[in-house]
Amino acid sequence: MACGPTGRDLPSKRNSSRERGRRRLRVACAALVTLIAALAIAAPASASEEDPFLLEITTAGFGYGEVECEYKEGAAMVAEAPCEELEFPSRKSIKLIPVAEPGSEFVRFEEAKGSAAACEGETKACSFELGSGGLHESSIEARFDVIEPSLVVNVAGKGTVTCLVEGFPESCEDEYEYEFQSGVEIEPEEEEGWEFAGFRNGTGSASACAGLTKLCSFELEKDTTVEAVFTPILRTLTIGKAGDGQGAVKCNGSPCASKYPAGEAVVLSATPAPGSRFAGWSLEECPGTGLCEVVIEADTAVTATFQADAKPPPPPPPSSPEGEGTALVGAIAKVRSGRARVRLSCTGGPCAGTLRLTAALGRKHKTVPIGRTPFALADGAVQTVEVKLSARALTELGRSRSLRAQAGGRGILAGTVKLR
């Protein structure tokens, strides 16, 4: 546009009004040129559609890994690893695949900018359109962290487990985190009367322990839990019958089972059939015809003898002044918190009286009382009573771990009980 006057437009004294019009036109034209120049200076620089589309990929975190990029180049699929910078002349569909090194794990994509913002916060492979929204420059960060697997070993039943991590003993039942691929050994140890049945419910690195009945070892690569299972050792109890009479035997008031956990106390009772009488047990520790307590430490056989009635049955044991029956004391009593748990079995009628325990203590083995407690049982009942032990008895137990005591008192059939 030409805004100045030409030679033909020189002012003329004869036409002053035309000259004023031309001056106004030149002023307006100059203002328009100034406005166009200002707009050209103020307009921001924008990417041309011909500029390339750029993508920058970085990694962060304490772990190690890389990102693989997949995209189509014509009809072929291209995969680049590691993928750090990409440049394309036009838009491109990109798939980012995080690949962690051993001992590390991919956490998420973050710090995403441009069209890569579609993958912000993703915790696995992610796809997006490079250049979407007309954005030519994009960037994203892949975070990798170190794997610190945890280990927890649970115990079912009565037993313990020893855990060695890289050769050092560690607490098995508390959850801790360890270095990746730490060597772990788990060894079971049974308590008395129990046996190790195997590992179960193994997860993570302990999956290979399932069913093992001995030490299990593995490298700790994942969060790991496993359970060590201990079960009671079962012993066989065989009940036989002898004699020309008939009768039945019960265990703890119920039909006898063929197997019992090792160490369990079983009270046998014999009931003769009409026309028969019970003559006794085959065990030395069960004299007479009353109840018989058997501690199943090993496979055990007991014979009950029943005789046909040929003469009146023997008289029942003498009654206690405080009851009609007599209480039989168990052969073994466990001591917990200063008290002996003594099993009493009543026969011949209701039992009531006082259980007294004595023991030979000291260098001279003088018999002294060590505890007593009242009791009351129904006929045929079995009950465990607690007897508070004297300080001297507890001292002896602490030194020798067992103590042989004599049981007696009103309503008690005198006998020996082993405290442990």
C-alpha positions in Angstrom: 0.0 0.0 0.0 1.4 3.5 -0.9 0.5 6.0 1.8 2.6 9.0 0.7 1.6 11.6 -2.1 2.7 11.1 -5.7 3.9 13.8 -8.0 0.5 14.2 -9.3 -0.8 14.8 -5.8 1.3 17.9 -5.0 -0.7 20.5 -3.2 -2.2 23.3 -5.2 -3.1 26.7 -4.0 -6.1 26.7 -6.1 -7.6 23.5 -4.4 -6.9 23.7 -0.6 -9.9 21.6 0.4 -8.6 18.7 -1.7 -5.2 19.0 0.0 -6.8 18.7 3.4 -8.5 15.4 2.4 -5.2 14.0 1.2 -3.4 14.9 4.4 -6.1 13.0 6.5 -5.6 9.9 4.2 -1.8 10.0 4.8 -2.3 10.1 8.6 -4.7 7.2 8.6 -2.4 5.1 6.4 0.6 5.8 8.7 -1.4 4.7 11.7 -2.4 1.4 10.0 1.2 0.6 9.1 2.3 1.2 12.8 -0.5 -1.1 14.0 0.5 -3.9 11.7 4.2 -3.6 12.7 3.2 -3.7 16.4 1.1 -6.8 15.9 4.0 -8.6 14.1 6.3 -7.9 17.1 3.8 -9.0 19.8 2.7 -12.3 18.1 4.3 -15.3 19.9 6.5 -17.7 17.9 4.5 -20.9 17.2 5.7 -24.3 16.0 5.2 -24.8 12.3 3.3 -27.9 11.3 6.5 -29.0 9.6 8.5 -29.0 12.9 9.3 -32.5 14.2 7.5 -34.1 17.2 10.0 -34.8 20.0 9.8 -37.1 23.1 12.4 -37.3 25.9 12.3 -40.2 28.4 14.3 -40.2 31.7 14.5 -42.6 34.7 14.5 -41.8 38.4 14.4 -43.5 41.8 16.8 -45.7 43.7 16.2 -48.8 41.5 17.4 -49.6 38.0 15.5 -50.1 34.8 14.9 -48.8 31.3 11.9 -48.0 29.1 11.2 -49.7 25.8 9.3 -47.8 23.1 7.1 -49.5 20.5 5.7 -47.8 17.4 4.9 -48.5 13.8 7.2 -47.6 11.0 5.2 -48.1 7.9 3.8 -51.6 8.2 6.5 -52.9 10.6 6.5 -52.7 14.4 9.7 -51.1 15.8 10.9 -51.6 19.4 13.7 -49.5 20.8 15.4 -50.3 24.1 16.6 -48.4 26.0 14.4 -45.6 24.6 15.5 -42.1 25.7 14.8 -39.7 22.8 12.5 -40.0 19.8 11.9 -37.6 16.9 9.2 -38.0 14.2 8.2 -35.7 11.3 4.5 -36.4 12.0 2.3 -37.6 14.8 3.0 -41.2 16.1 1.2 -43.7 18.4 3.8 -44.7 21.1 3.7 -47.4 23.6 6.1 -47.1 26.7 7.0 -50.4 28.3 9.0 -50.2 31.6 11.5 -53.0 32.1 13.0 -53.2 35.7 16.4 -54.9 36.3 16.7 -57.8 38.8 16.3 -56.4 42.3 14.3 -53.4 41.2 10.6 -52.7 40.4 8.8 -50.2 38.3 6.8 -47.8 40.4 5.0 -45.4 38.0 5.4 -42.8 35.2 5.6 -39.2 36.5 6.7 -35.6 35.7 4.9 -36.1 32.3 4.6 -33.0 30.0 3.1 -32.4 26.6 1.1 -35.2 25.0 2.9 -37.7 27.3 0.7 -36.4 30.2 -1.8 -39.1 29.3 0.6 -41.6 31.1 1.0 -39.6 34.3 0.7 -41.9 37.3 0.4 -45.1 35.3 2.0 -48.2 37.0 2.4 -50.4 33.9 2.9 -50.1 30.2 1.1 -47.0 28.7 0.2 -45.8 25.2 -0.5 -42.3 23.9 -0.5 -40.2 20.7 2.7 -38.2 20.3 1.8 -34.7 19.1 -1.9 -34.9 20.2 -3.2 -31.4 20.8 -0.7 -29.9 18.4 2.1 -30.2 21.1 5.5 -30.8 19.4 7.7 -31.4 22.5 6.9 -34.0 25.2 8.8 -35.6 28.1 8.1 -38.2 30.8 10.0 -39.8 33.7 10.0 -43.5 34.7 10.5 -44.2 38.4 12.2 -47.5 39.6 12.8 -48.5 43.2 14.8 -51.2 44.9 12.9 -54.4 45.9 13.2 -55.1 49.7 11.2 -58.3 50.2 9.7 -59.2 53.6 9.6 -62.6 55.4 7.1 -63.9 57.9 7.1 -67.5 59.2 3.9 -68.6 61.1 3.8 -71.7 63.4 0.8 -74.0 63.8 0.9 -76.5 66.7 3.7 -76.9 69.3 7.2 -76.3 67.9 9.7 -73.6 66.9 11.4 -72.6 63.8 14.9 -71.2 63.3 15.5 -68.6 60.5 18.9 -67.8 59.1 19.2 -64.9 56.7 22.6 -64.8 55.0 23.8 -67.1 57.8 22.6 -64.8 60.6 19.7 -65.7 63.0 16.6 -63.6 62.6 13.2 -63.5 64.2 10.9 -65.7 62.1 7.5 -64.5 63.3 8.0 -60.7 62.9 7.8 -59.1 59.5 11.1 -57.6 58.3 12.4 -56.4 55.0 15.7 -57.8 53.6 18.0 -57.2 50.7 16.9 -58.7 47.3 18.1 -62.4 46.8 19.2 -62.8 50.5 19.7 -66.5 51.3 17.2 -67.9 53.8 17.1 -71.2 55.7 14.1 -72.2 57.8 14.6 -75.2 60.1 11.8 -76.7 62.2 12.2 -78.1 65.7 9.5 -80.2 67.4 8.5 -80.0 71.1 8.1 -83.2 73.1 5.1 -85.2 71.9 4.9 -83.4 68.6 6.3 -83.9 65.1 6.9 -81.6 62.2 4.2 -82.3 59.5 5.6 -79.9 56.8 5.4 -76.4 55.4 2.2 -75.1 53.9 0.6 -71.8 52.6 3.9 -70.7 51.1 3.8 -67.5 49.1 6.4 -65.5 47.3 9.9 -67.1 47.4 8.7 -69.8 49.9 6.4 -71.4 47.3 8.9 -74.2 46.8 8.7 -75.1 50.6 5.2 -76.6 50.2 5.1 -80.2 51.6 8.7 -80.3 52.7 9.2 -82.0 56.1 12.7 -80.8 56.7 14.9 -77.7 56.4 13.8 -75.4 53.5 16.1 -72.9 51.8 15.5 -70.3 49.1 16.6 -66.9 47.9 14.3 -64.0 49.0 13.1 -62.3 45.9 9.5 -61.4 46.8 7.3 -60.7 49.8 7.2 -64.1 51.4 5.1 -65.9 54.0 5.1 -69.6 55.0 3.6 -71.7 57.8 5.4 -74.5 59.7 2.9 -77.1 60.9 3.4 -79.4 63.9 1.0 -82.1 64.8 0.8 -84.4 67.9 2.5 -87.7 67.7 -0.2 -90.4 67.9 0.3 -93.6 69.9 -1.7 -96.8 69.7 -3.8 -97.9 72.7 -5.0 -101.5 72.5 -7.6 -102.7 74.9 -7.8 -106.5 75.3 -10.2 -108.7 77.4 -9.5 -111.9 79.4 -11.4 -114.3 81.6 -14.6 -116.2 81.3 -16.8 -113.2 82.1 -18.1 -110.4 80.0 -17.8 -106.6 80.3 -16.9 -103.3 78.6 -14.0 -100.8 78.9 -14.3 -97.1 78.4 -11.7 -94.3 78.1 -12.4 -91.0 79.8 -16.1 -92.1 80.1 -16.4 -92.7 76.3 -15.7 -95.6 73.9 -11.9 -96.0 73.6 -10.1 -94.7 70.5 -7.3 -96.7 68.8 -4.8 -93.7 68.9 -4.1 -90.9 71.3 -1.6 -88.0 71.3 1.7 -88.9 73.0 1.7 -87.9 76.6 -2.0 -87.7 77.0 -3.5 -89.3 80.1 -6.4 -91.7 79.6 -8.6 -92.9 82.5 -9.9 -96.5 81.9 -13.1 -97.7 83.6 -14.4 -101.3 83.4 -18.1 -102.2 83.6 -18.9 -106.0 84.0 -22.0 -107.5 82.3 -24.7 -109.0 84.4 -23.5 -112.3 85.8 -19.8 -111.2 85.6 -17.4 -109.2 87.7 -14.4 -107.2 86.9 -11.2 -108.9 88.2 -8.6 -106.2 87.4 -6.1 -104.7 85.0 -3.0 -106.1 83.5 -0.9 -103.0 84.4 1.2 -103.0 87.6 0.5 -99.3 88.1 -3.3 -100.1 88.2 -3.8 -102.5 91.1 -7.3 -103.4 92.1 -10.5 -103.0 90.2 -11.0 -99.2 90.2 -10.2 -96.7 87.6 -6.9 -97.0 85.8 -5.0 -93.9 84.5 -2.6 -94.6 81.7 -0.2 -92.0 80.3 0.2 -92.8 76.6 4.0 -92.2 76.2 4.4 -95.1 73.7 2.2 -97.7 72.0 0.3 -99.3 75.0 -1.7 -102.5 75.5 -4.0 -103.0 78.5 -6.0 -106.2 79.3 -9.2 -106.1 81.4 -10.1 -109.4 83.0 -13.8 -110.2 83.6 -14.8 -113.4 85.5 -18.1 -115.1 85.7 -19.8 -114.7 89.1 -18.8 -117.6 91.3 -18.6 -115.7 94.5 -19.6 -112.3 95.7 -17.4 -109.4 94.4 -14.8 -108.0 96.8 -15.9 -105.2 99.0 -15.4 -101.7 97.7 -12.4 -99.6 99.0 -13.0 -98.0 102.4 -15.0 -94.8 102.2 -13.7 -91.4 103.2 -15.3 -89.8 106.3 -16.4 -87.0 104.1 -17.9 -89.1 101.3 -18.7 -92.6 100.2 -16.2 -93.0 97.4 -12.4 -93.0 97.1 -10.4 -90.7 94.7 -7.5 -92.1 92.7 -4.6 -89.7 92.0 -3.1 -89.5 88.5 0.5 -90.7 88.0 1.8 -87.4 86.6 1.0 -83.8 87.4 2.3 -80.8 85.5 3.4 -77.7 87.4 2.4 -74.3 86.1 2.8 -70.9 87.9 3.7 -72.6 91.2 0.7 -75.0 91.2 0.5 -78.7 90.5 -2.4 -79.8 88.3 -3.4 -83.2 89.8 -5.9 -85.4 88.1 -8.5 -87.1 90.5 -10.8 -90.0 89.5 -13.7 -90.9 91.8 -15.0 -94.4 92.2 -17.4 -96.1 94.6 -19.7 -93.2 95.2 -19.3 -89.4 95.7 -15.8 -88.4 96.7 -14.9 -85.5 99.0 -12.0 -84.7 101.2 -8.6 -83.1 101.3 -5.7 -84.0 99.0 -2.3 -83.7 100.7 1.1 -83.9 99.0 4.3 -84.7 100.8 7.9 -85.2 99.5 11.4 -86.1 100.7 13.4 -82.9 100.5 16.8 -81.8 101.6 20.1 -83.7 102.1 18.5 -85.9 104.8 15.5 -86.6 102.5 13.1 -85.7 105.3 9.5 -86.1 104.2 7.7 -82.8 104.6 4.3 -81.5 103.4 4.5 -79.5 100.2 0.8 -78.6 99.5 -2.8 -79.5 100.0 -6.3 -78.7 98.6 -9.9 -79.7 99.3 -11.9 -81.5 96.6 -15.4 -82.9 95.8 -16.3 -85.2 92.9 -19.3 -87.2 91.8 -19.1 -90.9 91.4 -17.2 -91.8 88.2 -16.1 -88.2 87.6 -12.6 -87.2 86.6 -11.3 -83.7 87.6 -8.1 -81.8 87.7 -7.4 -79.9 90.9 -4.7 -77.3 91.5 -2.4 -77.6 94.5 -0.3 -74.6 95.5 3.3 -75.9 96.2 5.6 -74.8 98.9 8.7 -72.7 98.1 11.0 -75.7 99.0 9.2 -77.9 96.5 9.4 -75.3 93.8 13.1 -74.8 94.5 13.7 -78.6 94.1 11.6 -78.6 90.9 13.7 -75.8 89.5 16.9 -77.8 90.2 15.9 -81.3 89.1 12.8 -80.4 86.8 10.8 -83.3 88.4 9.8 -84.3 91.9 8.2 -87.5 93.2 5.5 -86.8 95.8 3.2 -89.0 97.9 -0.5 -88.3 97.7 -2.8 -89.0 100.6 -5.5 -87.4 102.8 -9.2 -88.0 103.5 -11.0 -89.5 100.6 -7.8 -90.3 98.8 -6.4 -93.6 97.8 -2.7 -93.2 98.8 -0.3 -93.3 95.8 2.7 -91.7 94.1 2.5 -88.7 91.7 5.4 -87.4 89.6 5.5 -83.6 89.5 7.2 -82.0 86.5 
